[in-house]
Amino acid sequence: QVQLVESGGGLVQAGGSLRLSCAASGFTFSSYAMSWYRQAPGKERELVAAITSAGGSTNYADSVKGRFTISRDNAKNTVFLQMENLKPEDTAVYYCNLDRWGARYWGQGTQVTVSS
């Protein structure tokens, strides 16, 4: 079965950096686009970044453009989110996402907290 396991979250000061990882299993990772979402307290889950199956194309939410970079290693079945110049408003639980055959799959999430 599909499994997505996020890691790399934590507490960081504003202006700092974190690198999130999502280890995937149970499907042919290299065949699917992958995404990162986040959900802040009291807010809806929102798309942060997405990457195509081969990694040739990416897109980002306007709020993170120029600060976050999504990438993937298909040999290791892992997708990454490099986050730079973090802001308090980036505080949220970050989720790895796979959309496949009309179903949505999520990891357990990893908490990112940015202090001012």
N, C-alpha and C positions, 0 to 999 in steps of 0.2 A: 504494500500500500504506500501511497505518497506520504513522505515525511519531510518536513521542513524544520530545521533547527537553527534558530538565530543565536548569535552570541556577540559579545563585544560592547554591549551597552555599559553605562556607568554614569558616575557623577563627574562633571567637568566644569571648569570656570568658563565664563563667556570669553570668546576668542580662541578657545581650545579646539582640539581635534579628537575625533574618535573614528574607528574603522569597524563597521559591523560586518559580520559574516553570516551567511545562511548556507548550511550544508543540506543538500537535497538527496533524496533517495526514493526508490520505488517507481521511477519512471525514467524515460530516456531524456535526461536533462538537456542535452545538446539540441534537442528538437523543439524546445519551447522558449518563448519569451518569458522573462521573469520581471517581477516588480517589487519595489519596496513601498509600503504604506506606513502611515503613522496615525496615532489617535491620542490626542491630548484630552485631559479630563474635561468632561462636559461637552466635548466636540465630536463631530462625526469623523470617521476614519477617512483619510485623504491620501491620494496618490502622491508619492514623493518623487519617484524615478522609475523608469522602466528601461529594459534593454532587450534587444532582439535575440533570437536563438544563437546566432553566431557572434553576437556582440558588435555588429557593425553599425548599429543605430541605437541611439539613446534619446530619451526625452525626460524633462524635469518640470516639476512645479515651479512656477515663477518665483516663489518664495525661497527656493534653494538654488536656483541657477547661479553658476559661478562659484558656489561654495561646496556643493556635493558632487561626487562622481560615482556613478554606478559602473561596475565592471563584473566580469565573470571569468571563471576558469573551468572550461568544459571538461578538462582532463580530471579535475578534482570535484566536479559536480557542486561547485560553490559559486554563489553570487555575493558581491561585496557592495558596501556603501561607504565610501570615504567621505567623512564630513569635516569640513574645515570652517574656521571662523564661526564657531557655534554661537547661537544667540539664545537667550532665555526662552524665546518663543518656539525654539526647536524642541523643548521639553515635551516628551511624549513616549508612548510605547511604540516601538518600530516593529513592523511585521513584514516578513517575506511572503510573497504571493505567487501562486501559479494558477492560471486559468487554463483549464483543459477540458475539452469536450462538453462545454457548458457548465462545468462544475468549478467552484473556487476553492482553493486550498490555502490554508494559513498555517504559519508556525505559531509557537506559543507566545512569541513577542519578546523583545528585549527593551528594558527601560533605559531611556536616555534622559538625564536631568542636567540642565545647564543653569548654573548659578550666576547671578549678576554681581 
